[in-house]
Amino acid sequence: MKFLSDKITNNSHGQDSSYFLGWQEYEKNPYDEIKNPKGIIQMGLAENQLSFDLLESWMAHNPEAAAFKNPEGESVFRQLALFQDYHGLPEFKNAMAEFMSEIRGNKVDFNADNLVLTAGSTSANETLIFCLANPGDAFLLPTPYYPGFDRDLKWRTGAEIVPIQCFSSNNFRITESALEDAYKEAQKRNLKVKGVLVTNPSNPLGTTLTREELNLLITFVDEKGIHLISDEIYSGTVFESPAYVSAMEVLSELKDKTDDVWERVHIVYSLSKDLGLPGFRIGALYSNHKMVVSAATKMSSFGLISSQTQYLLAAMLSDKKFTKKYLSENQKRLRERHEMLVAGLREAGIECLESNAGLFCWVDMRHLLSSNTFEAEIELWKKMVYQVGLNISPGSSCHCTEPGWFRLCFANLSEETLGLALKRISSFVASEQPVATSPRKSNKSSKRKGFTKWVFRLSQNNDRNRER
Ligand SMILES: Cc1ncc(COP(=O)(O)O)c(C=O)c1O
């Protein structure tokens, strides 16, 4: 530890969460239909693998874009190899801004000059925190929230997260009193509140914010003189009504451009989910604040999108016929998968929070807990991983306030594998019937011994886990 920075020797990365530990367990024993049919099925990964064929077909019909050629067939290899302007390729920024508008039913007009390109939303979120907060300043986040935020918002910036506590009794909706309570809590801890950060649609809930919630949020940040960051990374995945409403849309309805809150609402976006391209690292932040845009553009030097990726995506996103078809077909596929998961779980006696977006369901397994505690939630989660063979994300890893909720992803696996996962869940639930009447009691207690042996092994060197 000697001569190393405090940043890397303290434990603030947030990786000691069951969310990431589940990943480690999956990687040791991954399911494969042929090679490892008893392995762990990955349902803890918010990846969209449902529409690769559409992207591949576009590339097959447009080979010049991926081969560094312009529409005239001339090579642009040298220009791309040398290109290093951190403002990004203008044609890509325009295409990205238009794609973002298209997702919002063209109700929001994004100006490419206010867009800053970043290596994914991870980088966009962190960059915004660097621009808006000093170390020790706080952002309020509704619970449950994406576990990666503990790393993205806090680790390198030194900022703090204060939870806005949301509950199942109103379907985890954000209320005025929850916002006020979080604000007071931050003040009690002597933290200066710089803003609220929401994900819309929500990861892990899979729900979109209502107009009432968005009104409430804009009014709240306006009154307090703080910022609103709206992470809209799942905005193109909304597969069911109500239709998607962006924070920018509500802002433009409520406030005049001369109002200073106009400069305090910022959007984060990425193609990791809507297009299923997390490996390409294509993200952006959008802000009406000139200084934020200028500083974030300078900071983007630390995490730019490579020029050949920008070139390829500029061509793809400029093809309006393609983007329209892609968005609707991808949403249709997501809807079908979502229905399959919800119906399969219901047959097993498990209900999900009603949702209309995202790549996952927020699943209520409270009735399967041995007690209403987070210890019992982790006990159930271990059973899910080791006994049932499914890596799912426990609600506690998302800072949920109530034990017994889990996030189950449905778009990163094939229909057959999802079918198998549902079968495994169903037989597990059947085997969990009251212990007294079950002949499996002795079997159960021997398995329990196995679980108690389970230790939270956090390999400090294991930084290669993907975090989605
Ligand atoms: C809400 C949210 N924000 C940001 C990210 C990070 O995405 P990216 O791959 O664009 O960095 C994720 C990934 O799961 C996410 O769910």
PDBQT file of the ligand as one rigid body, heavy atoms in Angstrom, charges set to zero:
ROOT
HETATM    1  C1  LIG A 501     -28.519   3.554 -15.714  1.00  0.00    +0.000 C 
HETATM    2  C2  LIG A 501     -27.192   3.241 -16.360  1.00  0.00    +0.000 A 
HETATM    3  N1  LIG A 501     -26.320   4.234 -16.589  1.00  0.00    +0.000 NA
HETATM    4  C3  LIG A 501     -25.128   3.992 -17.141  1.00  0.00    +0.000 A 
HETATM    5  C4  LIG A 501     -24.745   2.713 -17.487  1.00  0.00    +0.000 A 
HETATM    6  C5  LIG A 501     -23.396   2.501 -18.117  1.00  0.00    +0.000 C 
HETATM    7  O1  LIG A 501     -23.519   2.341 -19.515  1.00  0.00    +0.000 OA
HETATM    8  P1  LIG A 501     -22.350   2.484 -20.570  1.00  0.00    +0.000 P 
HETATM    9  O2  LIG A 501     -22.088   1.114 -21.111  1.00  0.00    +0.000 OA
HETATM   10  O3  LIG A 501     -22.884   3.388 -21.649  1.00  0.00    +0.000 OA
HETATM   11  O4  LIG A 501     -21.180   3.071 -19.897  1.00  0.00    +0.000 OA
HETATM   12  C6  LIG A 501     -25.616   1.647 -17.274  1.00  0.00    +0.000 A 
HETATM   13  C7  LIG A 501     -25.245   0.272 -17.596  1.00  0.00    +0.000 C 
HETATM   14  O5  LIG A 501     -25.869  -0.673 -17.191  1.00  0.00    +0.000 OA
HETATM   15  C8  LIG A 501     -26.883   1.921 -16.694  1.00  0.00    +0.000 A 
HETATM   16  O6  LIG A 501     -27.775   0.953 -16.469  1.00  0.00    +0.000 OA
ENDROOT
TORSDOF 0
